[in-house]
Amino acid sequence: MKIVASITPNKTKFGPLLFPGDLEYGCKFLSDLGYQGVEVSLRDSSNREETAVVEKSIQKTNLEVVAIATGQSYIEDQFSLYSGDEILRKKCIERLKGHIDFASHYGAAVIVGGIRGTIKAIQFYEEYITLGENALLEICNYASKKGIKLFLEPVNRYETNIINSVNDARQIIDKYDLHNVVKILADAFHMNIEEVDMEEALVDNEDYIGALHCADSNRYAPSMGHTDFTKLVSKLNKQKVKYLGAEILPWPDSEKAAEVAFNTLRSIIESIR
């Protein structure tokens, strides 16, 4: 399993990203430390100024772009896949298609997590769920044609009311037979809130899990909270899980967080071989 870090070229409201606005330095630091890849969080993959920074930074390292994270499209622009506003929903679909196009240059996955948004008009919840699932199916069809995997990330109930648990994500995959294009990106931070038994959730869904975000219970680097990552990682199907990802708060700073995460995850991988 690869060890990767979540980074961004942008200053953003979304906190758990390393080296925000300083991508070139961050990529070099991560590469020198031993990381094998990065998840790149982008606001708009059709913005050449934004993607050029990524391309330039990656070319100078041995890092692999394993996934494009898309939540900034919701956080910064309010583009939501499950929006009741048709214009915002269509803009979200087009933005995601742009992310898929950019991901195809690297053979990277595209993450559908925070970009789902949240449904505030509860009286229209079922209607918006249907609209959102139809939008998701359109994105899945587009990704399939491009040969790109989507990573569906469950997010805890305090951030969204759409797909909170690993089982929620599995139900969507099964409902629409999306097995060939969608995998689940499990996140230990969200699982710590939503899952009755985190290890059991991974074992029960081992054929669906594509990657694991290793953010600790406080969203700091693994080993800085109370989550037992040795137990979690040991439950993963190592042939099917693409990477362990450090989507973590840059505390006390990006360098220290990256170092602690890498050393912890490397030690765990070595201990369970």
N, C-alpha and C positions, 0 to 999 in steps of 0.2 A: 504493500500500500504506500502510495506517495504521501508525503507531508507537504501541505500547501498552506499559503496564507491568503487572507482576504484583504485586498488593497484597492485603492482608488486614486485616479489622477485629480479628483475634485475635492474641494472643501464642501462638506455636506452635513446636513442635519443628522444623518444616520451615524451613530457613534461607533459601533464595533467594527471599525476598519483601520488598518495600519497605514501609516505614512500618507494620510490624506493631503493631497496637493503637492506631494514631493515624491512622485512615483519613480523617477529615474534613480534617485538615491535609495529609495526603499527596495527596488528590485535588486540593486547591487548588494545591499546589505543582506537581503534574504538569501541571495545566491551564494554569497561568501559564507553565510552561516550554515548552508547545507540544504536549504529548502529545495524541493524538486519542481514546484509549480506554484501558480497563483490563481486565485479567483479574482477577476477584475470587475469591480462594481462600476458601472457606467450609467450616466443619466440618459445619453442619447448616442447610440452607436452610429448614427448617420452624420454626426458632427465630426468632420474630419480633423478639426483642431483637437478634439478630445481623444479620438482614436490614434492620431499620429503620435501623441505622447506615449500611448501604450506600446505602439509598434517600435518606437525608438528605444524605449526603456527595456523591452524584452530582448531586442536584438543584441544588446550588450551583455546578456547573461545566458546561462544554460537553463533558465526557467521555462517550464511549459505552461501555457495558458490552458487550464483545465476546465474553466467555466466562466461565463459572463453572468454576473449578478445584476438584477434589473430593478431592485426596489427603489432606487433614486427617482425613477420615472413617476412613482406614486408620491414619494416624500416631497420631491421638489416641484412636480407639475400637476399632482392630483390625477394622473392618468391611472385609472383602475379597471382591471379586467372585469370586475363585477359591478361596475358603476351602473346606476339607473339612468344616468345621463348618456344618451346615445352618442353624443359627440365625444365625450371623454372616453367612453368605452372603445369607440372606433379609433381614436388617437392612440389608445393603449395598444390595440391590436397592431396598428402600423408600427408603433415604437418597438414592440416585441419582435415583429418581423425584421426590423432593422438590426436588433440584437442578434437574431438568428443568422442573418446575413454576415455580420461581423464574426460571429463565432465560427462560421463555416471556414474562415481563413485558417483557423487553428485546429479544427476538429474538436472544438470545445463544446461542453454542454451549456444550456441556457437555463438559469434558475428562475422558477416561477414561485416566488415567496411573497414578499411584501407588496409586490405589484398587484396582487389580488385586491388590495385595499380592504375596507371594512364596510359593512352595510349598516348605515345609521338609521335609515327609515325602516324600522323593524316590521312595520305593518305591510311592507312590500318585500319582506325577506325571501319568500319562496319564488316570487316573480324575478327578483334580482339574481337569485341563485341559478335559475334557468338561463337567464341572459348571460351570466358569467360562464356557465358550463358550455353554452354554445360558442362563446368567444374562445374558451380554452380549446375546444375541439377544432376551431379554425386554426389556431396556433399550432396544435398538434399535427394537423394535416400539412401545414407549411413546413414545419420542422422535419417531418417524415420525408417530404420531397427533397429537402436539403441534406438528408442523412445526418441530422443533428438530434441528439437526445435532449429532452427536457427533464430537469430535476424539479419535482414538485416538493416544496418545503413546507411542512406543517409549522405554523406559528402560533404562539400561545394566545389564550383568550383575552389577555389584557391589551393585545395589539391588533387583533382581528377576530371576527366571529365567523370566519370562513376557513375550514380545514385546519383544525387545531392539533389533532393527534395523528400519529403514524397510521392508525387504523382508518381515520377519515380519508387520508390520502390514498390508502389502498382501496377503499370503497369506490373512489372516483376512477381509479385505474381499472378495476374490475367491471364497473358499471358500463364503461364505454370501450372496454377491451383495448386499452392503451399500452399494453405490456411491451410492445415493440418500440415505443417511442418515449415512454415516461418511466422514470425511476424516482424513488423517494430520496430526498436529501434530508436525513434525520439530523436534528440539532439538539445536542444534549441540554443546552440552556432551556429551550422550549419544552423538551421532554421532561425535564425536572419539574416543570409546572403541570404538565398535562397527563403524563403517563402514571398509572398506578405502579407499574414495575417496568423500569426502563430496559433492563436486560431482557425481560420477557417480550417486550415490544419489538426489540431487534431480532430475537430468535423467531418469533411468530411470523415475522415479515421479512425473513432473510433473503428471499428471492426478489424482493421489491426494492431493497435498499441499495442505492447507487453510491452514496458517500455519507460521511458523518462529519458534522460541524462539532468540533471539540471545544466549545465554550463552557467554562465551568459554571457552577450554580450562581455566581455573581457576575457572570459574563466576562470575567477576567480569563487569563490564560489557564489552561488545564494545570492543576495542582495548586491553584490559588484560591480554590473554593472547596466544597465538600463532595463533589462528584467523583466516584471511583472509576476512572477511565480505563484502568487495567481490566476491570470486569466487563466494561462495555465493549472495548475493542476486541477482547477475546471472544465475544459472542458474534462478531461479524463474519460473514462469508467472505474470506479474503480473496477469493477468485472473482467475486462480483462487485466488491466495493472498490471504486476508482481511487479514492483518496480520503485522508483525514485532513480536515480543514480547520485552521485557526481563524475563525471569524470572531474576533475578540476585541474588547475595549483596549485602547492603547495606554494601559496603565502599568507602571507609573509613566511610561512613555512607550513609543512604538518599538524602539530597540530592545528594551528590557522585556516587554511583552512577547515579542517575536522570539527572543532567546529562550525564555522560560517555556514557551509553548513547544518549540522545536526540541529542546532537550528532554522535556517530559514525554512527548510522543515518540521520539526516537528510542528512549529507554523502554517504553511500553512495548513497542514493536519488537525490539530485540529480546525482551523477556518472554514473549509468547510464541516465538518461532519454534 
